[in-house]
Structure formats: C-alpha cells, structure tokens
Amino acid sequence: MSKTAVADIIIPTEFERYAIERTAQLSAFVQSGIVEHAPEFDVLAAGGGREVMMPFWKDLTATRQLLSDSATLAVNKIGSDKDIARIQNDAQVWSVNHLAKVVSGDDPMQAIIDLVGDYWARVDQTLVVSSLKGIFAAGSMAGNKLAIASETVAGQSATTRLNGSTFVDATVKLGDRGDRLTAVALHSATEAALRKLDLIDFVPDSEGKAQIKTFQGRRVIVDDNLPTRAGTTDGVVYTSYLFGPGAFARGVAPLESAPLQGGQGTEGVEIARVPLDSDTVLINRRRYILHPRGVKFTSAAVAGDTPTNAELENGANWTRVFENKNVRMVAIDHN
C-alpha cells in the first residue's frame, strides 16, 4: 500500500510561488499601497552581492535668467546621486514529527503550507516597521518629522495629541505634496483614541466583504509594533506614520529552481528527512528587497551579509537622498 509523502503535497517551485503571492495578498502595507511591487526590484534582487545602487538625476534648480545684450548666460549643470538598497536574505524551518500527525489525526505539514503566507507577511511588516524606526532616527529625515509630544502627563493637551488639527500639521511637512499621502499607520491605542473622537470612518471595500478604516480620507493600518516609549517624566509617546503610494518598493528573486544535488527540493524550498527522529523538515529561503524610496541604506553599521532588525533600526545606516517632498513618508511623535 502506498502512502502520501510530503513531496506529494509540496512541489517546491509551486510552494515558493504560492508563498510569494500569498505574502503580498495578506500584507496590510501592500494592500494599502504603501509597499509596491516593483518589477525592476525583482531583477535587482536576483543579482549578486549584498546591495544594489540606483543612480538618479536630481531636479533642475537653476534660477530664471533674463536675456541681455550686455551679459552672457550662466551655465548650469544637472546633479546626480544614488539610492542604495540592501538585499535581504532569510529563511525559516518547520519540522513535523510522525507522532504529531498520527495522534492529532490531522496533517500539520498541510497546516504549515496554509499558514506560511501569513507568517512571511508578518515578517515583512516587522521589517517595514524596523526600517521606519531607523529612517526617522537619521538626522537627514528631520524635515519629514513632526514632534509634538509632551514628555509629561501634565503637559499633554490637544496640541500634543494626534487629532484632526495636528494631523493636518503633519501632512504639511510635505508642503504642496501633502495631498499625495494616502495611508497612515497607527498604534491600536492611537486608533482607539481617534475613534472616541469620531475621527475614524468606515468605508466598505470594493467587494463589500469588509470595512476599510480611514482617517481624513487616508487608509488606516493598525500595528502594535509601531514605536512607543515612556515620556521623560511620565506618560507615553507614540509614533504614527503617513505614507504616499509606493513609499516602499519590494522585489523578490525566485531562487534556483533546479533540483538540489544530494537533497530534495530547490534552493527556495527544501525538504529533508531525519529518520531516527521521525521528523520531516521544510526549509523556505528568501532573497528580496524591501526598500524605502529615496532613503539610502549606507550599511555604516552592519556586521553580516544581511541586516538584522536592530541594524535596520539604527539611524546611522540611513541617509535621505531624495528631496524631502519626494520621500513619501512623514512621522509624528505624539501623545
């Protein structure tokens, strides 16, 4: 009698494609348009090395010149700079024991397949939040930050809290580009406070299956991984973020699909067996870029081949290269 093996329910190339697509479907940052799939980043991620250089031409800033028969025209030039993105390489391993399957009467490996997209979506969301912490710890991003929080409970007022008025102040950080901010990420405590003020609206999605939260017309993402800290004296300081479409670009490199020599599966999805332990092991590897447009990652303080979350949160590793208005992000420190 034949039995169903893990290899029968997991086809490595299809599993990898499913994990990539499902991760994007489940990501709140992707669905809100904050993280945008960029095909050119797929190509960059598939290249070698640890980071990719993206040169760009700066905008023309020369002042107006008047024609004159007594003066020559001044010659101007166009400037250039480069954005730098770090390539991420990570993996996860899941193991299923024979007894777990026969005792439970269910298939834990199938459950892993069903849940892998949710897992990677949470990982990616954590990477975005870690990057935001580092980006706004960089001195070059001061122009995109509104700091209104009081460090004491006694000093708190409507002017130190996030509300309709202070939110407008935050959008003005991008000047005449403020209307391009289309989404906002809030801690659940901040979102709850805004709901109590009747400032959160609920709009049916296009399929009528769910209610989309909005604040002043911007889509709301609620994430309790957003920064919070104790005030210098007492109280709590929260950080919320506003985003324009495609503030982050994402690209994924499908890994080598050829069968592994001496193994089962591919570089992206490998299946292994530990017979003496009655364990089946599933390894899922990824190589991808998840990068804020216009803020280069300098790798000033990175020890390994791939930045850790703590290294992403280090402001020394980030430098703004686009003009402030062209970086599609604003941070607000508030009570």
Secondary structure, DSSP 8 states (H G I E B T S, - for coil): -----HHHH--HHHHHHHHHHHHHHH-HHHHTTSEEE-HHHHHHHHSSSSEEEEEEE-----------SSS--------EEEEEEE-EEEEEEEEEEHHHHHHHSS-HHHHHHHHHHHHHHHHHHHHHHHHHHHHTTSGGGGGGEEE---SSSTT--TTTS-SHHHHHHHHGGGGGGGGG--EEEE-HHHHHHHHHTT-EEEEE-TTSSSEEEEETTEEEEE-TTS-EEE-SSSSEEEEEEEE-TTSEEEEE-----S--TTSEE-SSEEEEEEGGGTEEEEEEEEEEEEEETTEEE--TT--SSS--HHHHT-GGGEEE-S-GGGS-EEEEEE-
